[in-house]
Amino acid sequence: MRMLLIAAAAVLAAGSAAAQQAEAWYPSKYGAADTLGAVNNLSQAGVKRAVGLVKQGKVYALGIPTGPQSAAFGERRYTAEISPAPGVVVAPVGASLVTAHDEKVTTSMGIGTQMDGLGHLGINHRYYNGLTSAEMNVAGGFKTLEMSNIPPIVTRGVLINMARHFGKPMLAAGEAFNRPEIEAAMKAQKVTIGRGDVVLFHTGWMAMMSKDKAAYSTTEPGLGEGGARWLASLGVVAIGADTIALEPLPFVQPDRPFVVHQTLLAKHGVHILENINTAPLAADGVSEFLFVLGQPRFVGTVQLVVNPIAIR
């Protein structure tokens, strides 16, 4: 009998663990029909406060150039074809002798500096607000969580310099930071994080891109699961870093790949920004700034190549 009770308890415990794994992370706190996630935390008042941070008028391009040689995760690639082809001469048109070039670009939208959408990564075929792959990926194109519906993001940006916190120019591959380390770095920088902010982390890892592109594309330091949950609870709109995938690679728990992506995108509707060029901001000792992102409105995408702007 005792063994039966132990077995029954084990089954119940397993069921409880499974229930926790399938925790009630939807419907979203922003409403069962919401498709924007934490972008709902943007406000006109937040824009006005962020504009007040501009004192010098110095502008930083946070995006890196995107091209055939860009570091890219997995098999993502970029090609551009120009017409007319090299060596082909087309006769000028009209009395004004018009000549021109055009292009065709074939690329993943998840290459270079990029923004991950809420339909990019989910949990067991469910994505933000419980939407299923079958509901979104339909004949005629990707629907509902596609990225052309996201409004421009103009808000306060915060840079957390984790490299400075750890006292080294570059964090190590696989090195994770969570709430305790982030709060300590914030305290040293005398900066806070609030609702509607965009949070960027400087790890120094982007310097690896020019040293070893393969290592940059497959390993990195990054934000841990606990840190992601905490930042999401503060109401931030997006989180990014100078890395290709935001979270540590190799994964902290090998059997739970991309758990930070799942936490932010699926469970909390927080967008992810990758390959952000944070080095100039870190070099200037910038902690807060006006963040501006008018992302392209390509229909039916789950990621976007972007060039966010910081202004101080």
TIDRENNU-522260 format. One line per 10 residues: number of its first residue (from 1); their letters; for each residue x, y, z of N, C-alpha, C. Coordinates in Angstrom, 3 decimals, padded with zeros to 6 digits. Layout:
NUM = a = X,Y,Z,X,Y,Z,X,Y,Z  ...
This chain:
1 = mrmlliaaaa = 000.832,-001.212,000.000,000.000,000.000,000.000,000.870,001.267,000.000  001.919,001.204,000.851,002.791,002.381,000.945,003.418,002.692,-000.417  003.839,001.638,-001.129,004.432,001.837,-002.454,003.430,002.419,-003.437  002.163,001.988,-003.319,001.118,002.541,-004.190,000.915,004.017,-003.918  000.954,004.377,-002.616,000.784,005.789,-002.256,001.949,006.623,-002.785  003.154,006.061,-002.668,004.325,006.779,-003.191,004.204,006.967,-004.696  003.771,005.898,-005.383,003.608,005.983,-006.839,002.553,007.012,-007.214  001.447,007.008,-006.452,000.378,007.974,-006.723,000.866,009.393,-006.500  001.656,009.576,-005.423,002.203,010.904,-005.143,003.124,011.364,-006.263  003.902,010.415,-006.789,004.815,010.747,-007.885,004.046,011.171,-009.127
11 = vlaagsaaaq = 002.954,010.460,-009.400,002.118,010.819,-010.553,001.521,012.203,-010.381  001.036,012.475,-009.160,000.471,013.803,-008.885,001.521,014.885,-009.017  002.716,014.605,-008.516,003.802,015.582,-008.614,004.163,015.845,-010.061  004.195,014.758,-010.845,004.506,014.920,-012.267,003.435,015.736,-012.959  002.171,015.462,-012.574,001.074,016.236,-013.148,001.164,017.693,-012.773  001.548,017.949,-011.518,001.701,019.326,-011.069,002.806,020.029,-011.828  003.935,019.315,-012.041,005.046,019.896,-012.793,004.628,020.198,-014.225  003.868,019.251,-014.803,003.395,019.470,-016.179,002.463,020.669,-016.244  001.623,020.794,-015.202,000.711,021.940,-015.173,001.477,023.243,-015.074  002.566,023.229,-014.273,003.369,024.437,-014.163,004.065,024.747,-015.469
21 = qaeawypsky = 004.524,023.673,-016.149,005.169,023.875,-017.444,004.191,024.503,-018.429  002.918,024.129,-018.314,001.880,024.701,-019.175,001.122,025.779,-018.403  001.880,026.598,-017.664,001.269,027.613,-016.812,000.316,028.510,-017.598  -000.571,029.151,-016.882,-001.585,029.997,-017.523,-000.954,031.322,-017.945  -000.191,031.304,-019.030,000.457,032.523,-019.514,-000.380,033.222,-020.589  -001.526,032.694,-020.873,-002.479,033.376,-021.745,-003.867,033.091,-021.215  -004.850,033.953,-021.429,-004.769,035.181,-022.222,-003.867,036.241,-021.591  -003.428,037.154,-022.420,-002.519,038.215,-022.005,-003.190,039.188,-021.052  -002.411,039.806,-020.207,-002.935,040.834,-019.309,-003.414,042.058,-020.072  -003.016,042.160,-021.348,-003.458,043.286,-022.169,-004.779,042.987,-022.879
31 = gaadtlgavn = -005.352,041.800,-022.638,-006.626,041.437,-023.241,-006.514,040.210,-024.115  -007.566,039.430,-024.161,-007.549,038.160,-024.883,-007.386,038.337,-026.387  -007.730,039.516,-026.906,-007.621,039.749,-028.347,-006.374,040.557,-028.710  -005.537,040.862,-027.729,-004.384,041.728,-027.986,-003.342,041.050,-028.861  -002.716,041.824,-029.740,-001.657,041.307,-030.597,-000.368,042.116,-030.490  -000.329,043.101,-029.616,000.827,044.001,-029.529,001.727,043.715,-028.343  001.210,043.107,-027.296,002.026,042.827,-026.136,002.433,044.075,-025.390  003.681,044.107,-024.929,004.155,045.194,-024.081,004.255,046.531,-024.797  004.112,046.522,-026.107,004.044,047.790,-026.848,002.886,048.642,-026.329  001.888,047.996,-025.720,000.785,048.736,-025.114,001.250,049.682,-024.012
41 = nlsqagvkra = 002.454,049.486,-023.495,002.957,050.340,-022.422,003.542,051.650,-022.929  003.627,051.824,-024.233,004.041,053.116,-024.787,002.940,054.138,-024.558  003.348,055.398,-024.430,002.355,056.454,-024.207,002.888,057.792,-024.694  001.967,058.715,-024.938,002.381,060.067,-025.324,003.188,060.722,-024.209  002.780,060.492,-022.978,003.516,061.059,-021.842,004.931,060.502,-021.796  005.061,059.195,-022.116,006.384,058.583,-022.133,007.272,059.172,-023.212  006.689,059.495,-024.355,007.446,060.134,-025.427,007.958,061.497,-024.972  007.103,062.266,-024.332,007.501,063.605,-023.892,008.615,063.529,-022.850  008.515,062.563,-021.944,009.574,062.407,-020.942,010.890,062.012,-021.611  010.805,061.110,-022.588,012.012,060.639,-023.261,012.672,061.748,-024.071
51 = vglvkqgkvy = 011.866,062.572,-024.716,012.411,063.698,-025.476,013.179,064.640,-024.555  012.750,064.740,-023.324,013.435,065.598,-022.362,014.829,065.126,-022.004  015.174,063.884,-022.356,016.512,063.369,-022.094,017.547,063.895,-023.081  017.090,064.465,-024.185,018.016,064.941,-025.214,018.623,066.268,-024.764  019.912,066.244,-024.484,020.632,067.435,-024.023,021.714,067.875,-025.005  022.338,066.902,-025.682,023.446,067.219,-026.584,023.043,067.168,-028.056  022.020,066.405,-028.376,021.637,066.231,-029.771,022.514,065.225,-030.500  023.298,064.420,-029.758,024.155,063.415,-030.395,023.321,062.187,-030.750  023.478,061.715,-031.984,022.688,060.608,-032.510,023.581,059.376,-032.696  023.074,058.234,-032.247,023.796,056.965,-032.367,022.972,055.996,-033.215
61 = algiptgpqs = 023.577,055.455,-034.265,022.940,054.369,-035.021,023.223,053.068,-034.273  022.176,052.416,-033.805,022.343,051.174,-033.044,022.372,049.947,-033.935  022.075,050.131,-035.219,022.105,049.032,-036.161,023.469,048.877,-036.806  023.785,047.663,-037.221,025.009,047.382,-037.963,024.648,047.128,-039.422  025.590,047.312,-040.347,025.292,047.032,-041.751,024.908,045.565,-041.954  023.965,045.338,-042.840,023.497,043.989,-043.150,023.884,043.648,-044.577  024.585,042.533,-044.756,025.021,042.160,-046.093,025.384,040.698,-046.168  025.963,040.277,-047.301,026.293,038.859,-047.497,027.265,038.311,-046.451  028.105,039.172,-045.878,029.100,038.721,-044.909,028.632,038.876,-043.470  027.388,039.267,-043.256,026.892,039.468,-041.896,026.913,038.171,-041.097
71 = aafgerryta = 027.290,038.289,-039.825,027.143,037.145,-038.930,025.658,036.822,-038.823  025.316,035.551,-038.895,023.906,035.172,-038.903,023.716,033.866,-038.162  022.580,033.761,-037.475,022.262,032.534,-036.738,021.786,031.459,-037.708  022.297,030.247,-037.547,021.843,029.129,-038.371,022.142,029.326,-039.847  021.136,029.068,-040.675,021.312,029.111,-042.123,020.792,030.401,-042.751  020.561,031.409,-041.952,020.062,032.670,-042.505,021.126,033.317,-043.403  020.684,033.822,-044.548,021.607,034.413,-045.502,020.989,035.649,-046.162  021.867,036.456,-046.770,021.460,037.688,-047.442,022.130,037.749,-048.807  021.367,038.051,-049.845,021.937,038.311,-051.167,021.218,039.506,-051.783  021.965,040.262,-052.569,021.377,041.403,-053.283,021.819,041.340,-054.742
81 = eispapgvvv = 020.858,041.493,-055.650,021.137,041.499,-057.086,020.756,042.863,-057.644  021.662,043.443,-058.418,021.420,044.750,-059.015,021.151,044.571,-060.504  020.141,045.273,-061.011,019.896,045.303,-062.448,020.061,046.739,-062.948  020.645,046.914,-064.115,021.155,045.860,-064.996,022.359,045.159,-064.382  022.606,043.944,-064.827,023.715,043.154,-064.312,025.047,043.810,-064.668  026.097,043.501,-063.923,027.411,044.079,-064.239,027.796,043.849,-065.695  028.262,044.886,-066.339,028.683,044.791,-067.731,027.584,045.012,-068.746  026.335,045.027,-068.296,025.201,045.249,-069.202,024.931,046.746,-069.300  024.932,047.271,-070.504,024.690,048.690,-070.729,023.305,048.862,-071.358  022.450,049.621,-070.681,021.090,049.871,-071.159,021.036,051.279,-071.729
91 = apvgaslvta = 020.404,051.408,-072.880,020.343,052.720,-073.533,019.576,053.719,-072.673  020.051,054.951,-072.563,019.327,055.993,-071.827,017.941,056.212,-072.414  017.030,056.685,-071.561,015.640,056.882,-071.965,015.331,058.366,-072.031  014.676,058.761,-073.131,014.151,060.113,-073.253,015.213,061.170,-073.509  014.723,062.395,-073.691,015.611,063.519,-073.982,016.513,063.842,-072.798  016.062,063.448,-071.573,016.872,063.710,-070.373,017.870,062.597,-070.079  017.891,061.577,-070.955,018.875,060.492,-070.885,018.865,059.787,-069.517  017.693,059.327,-069.129,017.540,058.672,-067.828,018.209,057.295,-067.826  019.039,057.059,-066.838,019.582,055.734,-066.567,019.327,055.419,-065.090  019.345,054.132,-064.730,018.979,053.799,-063.350,019.506,052.421,-062.969
101 = hdekvttsmg = 019.487,052.163,-061.668,019.716,050.828,-061.122,018.515,050.438,-060.272  018.244,049.155,-060.237,017.218,048.612,-059.344,017.835,047.409,-058.634  017.124,046.864,-057.656,017.686,045.745,-056.919,016.629,044.720,-056.546  017.101,043.506,-056.264,016.272,042.456,-055.680,017.058,041.871,-054.517  016.498,041.936,-053.320,017.159,041.440,-052.119,016.455,040.165,-051.666  017.224,039.117,-051.437,016.700,037.869,-050.874,017.370,037.666,-049.524  016.566,037.658,-048.471,017.160,037.583,-047.145,016.171,037.072,-046.111  016.700,036.494,-045.056,015.918,036.342,-043.834,015.786,037.719,-043.208  014.676,037.971,-042.524,014.531,039.216,-041.780,015.234,039.132,-040.418  015.792,037.957,-040.121,016.495,037.781,-038.865,017.994,037.758,-039.079
111 = igtqmdglgh = 018.514,038.788,-039.713,019.942,038.886,-039.980,020.361,040.321,-039.711  021.620,040.509,-039.295,022.055,041.855,-038.918,021.336,042.290,-037.649  021.149,043.593,-037.503,020.400,044.108,-036.353,018.928,043.842,-036.597  018.286,043.169,-035.667,016.943,042.655,-035.928,016.026,042.775,-034.720  014.750,042.732,-035.021,013.704,042.760,-033.997,012.888,041.480,-034.128  012.786,040.735,-033.041,011.973,039.519,-033.032,010.526,039.865,-032.714  009.611,039.363,-033.538,008.199,039.589,-033.305,007.594,038.526,-032.409  006.364,038.752,-032.004,005.706,037.878,-031.039,005.283,036.546,-031.640  005.319,036.432,-032.957,005.007,035.169,-033.614,006.248,034.374,-033.980  007.417,034.847,-033.517,008.670,034.219,-033.924,008.952,032.929,-033.169
121 = lginhryyng = 008.753,032.936,-031.865,009.119,031.765,-031.077,008.089,031.534,-029.988  007.627,030.278,-029.869,006.547,029.982,-028.931,006.821,028.761,-028.086  005.758,028.225,-027.532,005.829,027.071,-026.641,004.834,026.019,-027.137  005.354,024.923,-027.639,004.517,023.821,-028.107,003.431,024.293,-029.086  003.845,025.086,-030.066,002.987,025.571,-031.148,001.993,026.651,-030.698  002.172,027.185,-029.505,001.392,028.348,-029.085,002.333,029.531,-028.902  001.830,030.692,-029.323,002.644,031.897,-029.310,001.951,032.945,-028.437  002.373,034.184,-028.541,001.808,035.213,-027.668,000.281,035.155,-027.634  -000.255,035.276,-026.459,-001.703,035.267,-026.206,-002.355,033.935,-026.578  -001.536,032.871,-026.625,-002.078,031.541,-026.879,-002.391,031.248,-028.327
131 = ltsaemnvag = -002.059,032.153,-029.233,-002.330,031.912,-030.649,-001.525,030.714,-031.140  -002.146,029.909,-031.984,-001.483,028.712,-032.491,-000.879,028.962,-033.867  000.046,028.090,-034.228,000.624,028.161,-035.571,-000.467,028.058,-036.633  -001.432,027.163,-036.406,-002.499,026.958,-037.382,-003.337,028.215,-037.576  -003.480,029.015,-036.531,-004.259,030.255,-036.626,-003.499,031.355,-037.359  -002.186,031.334,-037.269,-001.393,032.440,-037.817,-000.774,032.138,-039.170  -000.233,030.949,-039.322,000.487,030.598,-040.545,-000.485,029.936,-041.509  -001.185,030.754,-042.282,-002.288,030.270,-043.113,-002.026,030.570,-044.586  -002.813,029.951,-045.443,-002.717,030.233,-046.875,-002.941,031.722,-047.102  -002.078,032.316,-047.871,-002.183,033.747,-048.108,-001.235,034.561,-047.261
141 = gfktlemsni = -000.527,033.901,-046.308,000.486,034.619,-045.549,000.324,034.517,-044.048  001.343,034.955,-043.341,001.357,034.948,-041.878,000.453,036.069,-041.377  -000.441,035.763,-040.435,-001.452,036.714,-039.989,-001.362,036.965,-038.478  -002.075,037.953,-038.043,-002.355,038.276,-036.640,-001.165,038.867,-035.898  -000.061,038.127,-035.790,001.111,038.639,-035.079,002.193,039.116,-036.043  001.842,039.307,-037.294,002.850,039.796,-038.245,003.207,041.241,-037.919  004.406,041.651,-038.323,005.035,042.812,-037.721,004.688,044.158,-038.330  003.948,044.177,-039.424,003.600,045.471,-040.007,002.607,046.243,-039.145  002.007,045.557,-038.168,001.032,046.215,-037.298,001.646,046.904,-036.082  002.934,046.692,-035.844,003.573,047.277,-034.666,003.771,048.771,-034.883
151 = ppivtrgvli = 003.323,049.613,-033.960,003.503,051.057,-034.127,004.959,051.453,-033.930  005.354,052.635,-034.378,006.708,053.120,-034.106,006.967,053.139,-032.599  008.202,052.838,-032.236,008.573,052.815,-030.820,009.442,054.033,-030.521  008.882,054.970,-029.804,009.601,056.174,-029.371,009.434,056.249,-027.864  010.525,056.092,-027.144,010.416,055.985,-025.698,011.780,056.199,-025.054  011.840,056.020,-023.756,013.111,056.110,-023.035,013.894,054.818,-023.218  015.156,054.952,-023.579,016.047,053.813,-023.657,017.006,053.818,-022.479  017.336,052.627,-022.002,018.282,052.472,-020.893,019.365,051.491,-021.312  020.630,051.889,-021.146,021.742,050.991,-021.419,022.323,050.512,-020.092  022.370,049.198,-019.900,022.981,048.602,-018.720,024.316,047.999,-019.151
161 = nmarhfgkpm = 025.404,048.514,-018.601,026.740,048.108,-019.019,027.204,046.928,-018.164  026.904,045.720,-018.621,027.254,044.527,-017.874,028.756,044.245,-017.947  029.407,044.652,-019.026,030.858,044.472,-019.112,031.543,045.274,-018.012  031.115,046.491,-017.813,031.701,047.311,-016.742,031.378,046.726,-015.377  030.160,046.231,-015.209,029.783,045.642,-013.928,030.697,044.473,-013.568  031.002,043.621,-014.552,031.851,042.459,-014.288,033.342,042.791,-014.370  033.665,044.040,-014.705,035.051,044.476,-014.708,035.916,043.883,-015.793  035.334,043.664,-016.975,036.109,043.134,-018.090,035.530,043.651,-019.391  036.345,043.714,-020.440,035.848,044.288,-021.700,034.786,043.447,-022.383  034.766,042.149,-022.101,033.828,041.254,-022.774,033.434,040.122,-021.835
171 = laageafnrp = 032.130,039.881,-021.706,031.678,038.725,-020.943,032.008,037.445,-021.707  032.063,036.349,-020.999,032.422,035.075,-021.611,031.219,034.395,-022.242  031.472,033.547,-023.222,030.405,032.755,-023.839,029.716,031.918,-022.769  028.389,031.917,-022.811,027.599,031.154,-021.852,027.386,031.842,-020.522  028.014,032.983,-020.291,027.893,033.685,-019.007,026.528,034.375,-018.921  025.799,034.095,-017.868,024.447,034.637,-017.705,024.430,035.725,-016.642  023.539,036.679,-016.814,023.278,037.676,-015.771,021.778,037.759,-015.547  021.414,037.961,-014.288,020.013,037.980,-013.893,019.736,039.200,-013.017  018.625,039.183,-012.319,018.208,040.358,-011.562,019.281,040.891,-010.613  019.959,040.070,-009.800,020.950,040.634,-008.880,022.053,041.412,-009.593
181 = eieaamkaqk = 022.572,040.853,-010.686,023.644,041.525,-011.422,023.134,042.777,-012.125  021.932,042.702,-012.670,021.362,043.862,-013.364,021.108,044.987,-012.374  020.535,044.675,-011.224,020.260,045.712,-010.222,021.545,046.328,-009.697  022.585,045.527,-009.523,023.863,046.065,-009.067,024.453,047.018,-010.106  024.365,046.640,-011.373,024.861,047.507,-012.439,024.045,048.792,-012.515  022.728,048.677,-012.361,021.871,049.865,-012.367,022.231,050.816,-011.225  022.475,050.259,-010.053,022.823,051.078,-008.894,024.113,051.836,-009.143  025.106,051.154,-009.723,026.376,051.800,-010.019,026.217,052.909,-011.061  025.308,052.705,-011.995,025.068,053.702,-013.049,024.073,054.777,-012.624  023.469,054.597,-011.453,022.447,055.533,-010.948,021.297,055.688,-011.950
191 = vtigrgdvvl = 020.783,054.541,-012.399,019.696,054.549,-013.371,018.628,053.562,-012.934  017.392,053.829,-013.310,016.272,052.946,-013.009,015.648,052.458,-014.313  014.784,051.466,-014.204,014.036,050.953,-015.350,012.560,051.046,-015.027  011.762,051.537,-015.987,010.345,051.718,-015.734,009.468,051.248,-016.880  008.189,051.365,-016.661,007.177,050.961,-017.633,007.366,051.728,-018.941  007.343,050.997,-020.043,007.462,051.607,-021.359,008.885,051.776,-021.852  009.889,051.441,-021.042,011.284,051.598,-021.449,011.712,050.503,-022.423  012.770,050.801,-023.169,013.520,049.805,-023.922,014.847,049.623,-023.209  015.186,048.391,-022.874,016.406,048.096,-022.123,017.414,047.406,-023.037  018.634,047.957,-023.089,019.715,047.374,-023.874,020.866,046.990,-022.955
201 = fhtgwmamms = 021.504,045.858,-023.249,022.645,045.391,-022.466,023.919,045.457,-023.305  024.965,046.016,-022.690,026.287,046.008,-023.315,027.127,044.926,-022.652  027.478,043.903,-023.435,028.304,042.805,-022.916,029.716,042.824,-023.486  029.944,043.650,-024.520,031.228,043.673,-025.203,031.391,042.577,-026.237  030.367,041.691,-026.349,030.497,040.512,-027.207,030.597,040.853,-028.685  030.063,041.981,-029.119,030.088,042.300,-030.545,031.511,042.434,-031.077  032.478,042.708,-030.196,033.873,042.758,-030.640,034.324,041.407,-031.190  033.662,040.335,-030.770,033.994,039.000,-031.264,033.665,038.845,-032.744  032.762,039.666,-033.256,032.323,039.522,-034.649,033.500,039.649,-035.611  034.407,040.578,-035.337,035.554,040.787,-036.226,036.699,039.827,-035.928
211 = kdkaaystte = 036.665,039.179,-034.754,037.737,038.250,-034.380,037.431,036.824,-034.822  036.201,036.393,-034.603,035.807,035.017,-034.895,034.303,035.003,-035.157  033.926,035.174,-036.421,032.515,035.295,-036.768,031.741,034.034,-036.416  032.367,032.879,-036.557,031.687,031.626,-036.225,031.379,031.567,-034.735  032.334,031.981,-033.904,032.099,031.996,-032.455,031.030,033.011,-032.096  031.052,034.167,-032.757,030.038,035.185,-032.488,028.636,034.673,-032.816  028.531,033.871,-033.844,027.227,033.412,-034.331,026.672,032.224,-033.568  027.494,031.578,-032.757,027.042,030.336,-032.121,027.186,030.322,-030.605  027.928,031.264,-030.040,028.106,031.339,-028.592,027.998,032.785,-028.151  027.628,033.004,-026.875,027.515,034.373,-026.380,027.127,034.388,-024.908
221 = pglgeggarw = 027.424,035.489,-024.219,026.844,035.724,-022.903,025.434,036.264,-023.072  024.673,036.352,-021.966,023.348,036.919,-022.157,022.459,036.924,-020.937  021.267,037.402,-021.167,020.232,037.553,-020.145,019.661,036.194,-019.759  019.579,035.922,-018.453,019.015,034.684,-017.971,017.505,034.737,-017.833  016.917,033.580,-017.594,015.459,033.473,-017.515,014.889,034.315,-016.375  015.513,034.263,-015.206,015.017,035.048,-014.076,015.079,036.540,-014.345  016.162,036.980,-014.961,016.283,038.391,-015.315,015.240,038.813,-016.327  014.945,037.915,-017.272,013.928,038.215,-018.288,012.553,038.368,-017.647  012.198,037.443,-016.737,010.906,037.530,-016.055,010.788,038.834,-015.261  011.863,039.194,-014.568,011.825,040.407,-013.751,011.662,041.653,-014.619
231 = laslgvvaig = 012.425,041.756,-015.686,012.314,042.927,-016.563,010.924,043.007,-017.179  010.379,041.871,-017.582,009.029,041.870,-018.149,008.017,042.371,-017.124  008.214,042.032,-015.850,007.276,042.470,-014.806,007.302,043.980,-014.608  008.373,044.632,-015.057,008.482,046.087,-014.926,007.746,046.817,-016.046  007.288,046.077,-017.046,006.538,046.695,-018.135,007.394,047.237,-019.263  008.613,046.704,-019.424,009.455,047.193,-020.519,008.877,046.736,-021.860  009.144,047.512,-022.884,008.589,047.256,-024.211,009.438,046.270,-025.005  010.757,046.422,-024.895,011.684,045.580,-025.654,012.985,045.472,-024.881  013.699,044.375,-025.125,014.995,044.137,-024.497,015.957,043.697,-025.589  017.161,044.267,-025.583,018.141,043.912,-026.599,019.549,043.879,-026.050
241 = adtialeplp = 020.477,043.450,-026.900,021.878,043.364,-026.502,022.767,043.337,-027.738  024.068,043.418,-027.485,025.065,043.375,-028.551,025.459,041.935,-028.859  024.466,041.073,-028.953,024.653,039.647,-029.226,023.637,039.189,-030.251  023.817,037.984,-030.743,022.986,037.510,-031.846,021.666,036.920,-031.378  021.554,036.568,-030.078,020.330,035.901,-029.615,019.906,036.294,-028.202  020.480,037.334,-027.632,020.122,037.903,-026.324,020.463,037.013,-025.142  020.155,035.717,-025.218,020.353,034.842,-024.061,021.645,034.042,-024.192  022.129,033.448,-023.086,023.422,032.769,-023.126,023.432,031.573,-024.070  024.527,031.438,-024.807,024.804,030.272,-025.640,026.225,029.802,-025.322  026.437,028.553,-024.929,025.462,027.481,-024.772,024.383,027.825,-023.743
251 = fvqpdrpfvv = 023.231,027.161,-023.871,022.110,027.428,-022.986,022.450,027.028,-021.551  021.924,027.785,-020.603,022.142,027.490,-019.193,021.641,026.086,-018.870  020.460,025.746,-019.390,019.907,024.400,-019.263,019.762,023.837,-020.678  020.639,022.933,-021.068,020.623,022.438,-022.453,019.294,021.878,-022.917  018.495,021.344,-021.968,017.206,020.773,-022.351,016.107,021.826,-022.426  016.457,023.104,-022.195,015.480,024.196,-022.294,016.032,025.293,-023.201  016.185,024.999,-024.485,016.739,025.992,-025.402,015.795,027.179,-025.589  016.373,028.353,-025.708,015.647,029.592,-025.995,014.526,029.876,-024.992  014.768,029.544,-023.721,013.754,029.790,-022.700,013.554,031.279,-022.467  014.582,032.098,-022.691,014.426,033.549,-022.537,013.538,034.099,-023.646
261 = hqtllakhgv = 013.706,033.604,-024.859,012.817,034.001,-025.950,011.375,033.622,-025.630  011.183,032.399,-025.126,009.829,031.972,-024.762,009.238,032.865,-023.676  010.056,033.189,-022.686,009.602,034.025,-021.574,009.173,035.397,-022.058  009.994,036.027,-022.880,009.720,037.400,-023.300,008.659,037.463,-024.392  008.857,036.718,-025.470,007.959,036.835,-026.622,006.592,036.213,-026.346  006.584,034.937,-025.998,005.320,034.212,-025.862,004.569,034.583,-024.592  005.254,034.553,-023.461,004.555,034.722,-022.185,004.249,036.176,-021.840  005.131,037.104,-022.253,004.976,038.491,-021.805,004.837,039.508,-022.930  004.967,039.094,-024.173,004.785,040.032,-025.279,005.831,041.123,-025.342  007.048,040.826,-024.876,008.151,041.786,-024.908,009.015,041.486,-026.128
271 = hilenintap = 009.187,042.465,-026.993,009.981,042.257,-028.202,011.467,042.166,-027.868  012.204,041.472,-028.723,013.638,041.255,-028.541,014.401,041.944,-029.661  015.473,042.632,-029.295,016.350,043.317,-030.242,017.721,042.658,-030.192  018.246,042.271,-031.346,019.512,041.531,-031.397,020.527,042.239,-032.286  021.809,041.968,-032.001,022.917,042.599,-032.734,022.843,044.124,-032.650  022.603,044.626,-031.454,022.541,046.065,-031.237,023.949,046.599,-030.980  024.328,047.632,-031.697,025.661,048.216,-031.545,025.676,049.152,-030.330  025.936,048.569,-029.172,025.902,049.327,-027.918,027.240,049.971,-027.576  028.316,049.599,-028.278,029.658,050.042,-027.905,029.812,051.566,-027.863  029.315,052.320,-028.851,029.469,053.780,-028.771,028.762,054.394,-027.565
281 = laadgvsefl = 027.583,053.893,-027.227,026.887,054.390,-026.041,027.697,054.072,-024.786  028.209,052.844,-024.699,028.995,052.453,-023.529,030.265,053.284,-023.422  030.914,053.547,-024.561,032.152,054.333,-024.552,031.912,055.757,-024.057  030.723,056.282,-024.326,030.385,057.641,-023.898,029.770,057.673,-022.502  029.642,056.508,-021.868,029.083,056.467,-020.521,027.610,056.799,-020.460  026.872,056.499,-021.531,025.446,056.827,-021.599,024.629,055.764,-020.873  023.711,056.200,-020.021,022.829,055.274,-019.314,021.378,055.381,-019.770  020.942,056.585,-020.170,019.570,056.751,-020.637,019.553,057.717,-021.807  018.546,057.551,-022.680,018.527,058.284,-023.930,017.136,058.190,-024.545  016.904,058.972,-025.557,015.698,058.864,-026.371,015.908,057.732,-027.368
291 = fvlgqprfvg = 015.019,056.754,-027.350,015.088,055.607,-028.261,014.031,055.779,-029.337  014.443,055.634,-030.595,013.525,055.809,-031.720,013.665,054.632,-032.681  012.541,053.994,-032.990,012.536,052.896,-033.965,011.271,052.977,-034.805  011.438,053.414,-036.053,010.339,053.368,-037.016,010.585,052.172,-037.917  010.217,050.989,-037.456,010.551,049.752,-038.157,009.828,049.667,-039.503  010.450,049.016,-040.495,009.785,048.858,-041.792,008.510,048.040,-041.641  007.544,048.290,-042.501,006.238,047.644,-042.367,006.049,046.553,-043.428  006.968,045.610,-043.445,006.824,044.458,-044.323,005.686,043.580,-043.809  004.807,043.189,-044.697,003.645,042.384,-044.321,004.032,040.908,-044.227  003.550,040.246,-043.168,003.685,038.808,-043.057,005.022,038.309,-042.549
301 = tvqlvvnpia = 005.764,039.142,-041.787,007.056,038.703,-041.266,006.984,038.449,-039.762  007.909,037.624,-039.276,007.997,037.353,-037.841,009.234,037.995,-037.222  010.092,038.556,-038.057,011.270,039.306,-037.629,011.432,040.489,-038.573  012.298,041.434,-038.206,012.575,042.566,-039.076,014.022,042.997,-038.927  014.668,043.317,-040.034,015.953,044.003,-039.997,015.665,045.474,-039.664  016.340,046.000,-038.642,016.028,047.355,-038.171,017.314,048.150,-037.919  017.160,049.449,-037.773,018.255,050.330,-037.375,017.724,051.305,-036.327  017.658,050.874,-035.064,017.179,051.784,-034.017,018.142,052.956,-033.839  017.628,054.037,-033.295,018.410,055.245,-033.079,018.362,055.617,-031.607  019.502,056.005,-031.061,019.581,056.580,-029.715,020.001,058.030,-029.841
311 = ir = 019.353,058.904,-029.089,019.691,060.327,-029.112,019.858,060.783,-027.669  020.963,061.456,-027.386,021.195,061.935,-026.025,021.374,063.456,-025.993
